Amino acid sequence: MPVCKKCESDVSKVYDCEHTDDQEYCKECYTELHYYLTEKE
């Protein structure tokens, strides 16, 4: 089972992109990160 690099939880699906530096994030952390990025601009 994959583990989120940010919260270190076991998750069923992970997401990564250039914003996470190709680290695997769970959906919650990934959504939070993208929300933060879009709000910041």
C-alpha positions in Angstrom: 0.0 0.0 0.0 1.4 3.4 -0.9 2.3 5.9 1.8 1.8 9.7 1.6 5.1 11.5 1.8 3.5 14.5 3.6 1.2 12.9 6.3 2.8 9.4 6.2 -0.6 7.7 6.1 -1.3 4.5 4.3 -3.5 5.3 1.3 -5.1 3.4 -1.5 -4.2 5.9 -4.1 -1.4 8.5 -4.4 -0.9 11.5 -6.6 2.2 13.3 -7.7 3.2 16.1 -10.0 5.8 18.8 -10.4 4.3 20.6 -7.4 5.0 17.7 -5.1 8.6 17.3 -6.5 7.3 13.9 -7.8 6.7 12.7 -4.2 3.6 10.7 -3.7 0.8 12.5 -1.8 -2.6 11.3 -0.6 -5.6 12.9 -2.1 -6.1 15.2 1.0 -2.6 16.5 1.0 -2.5 16.8 -2.7 -5.8 18.8 -2.8 -4.6 21.0 0.1 -1.3 21.7 -1.7 -3.1 22.7 -4.9 -5.7 24.8 -3.0 -2.8 26.6 -1.4 -1.0 27.2 -4.7 -4.1 28.5 -6.5 -5.1 30.8 -3.5 -1.6 32.2 -3.3 -1.6 33.6 -6.9 
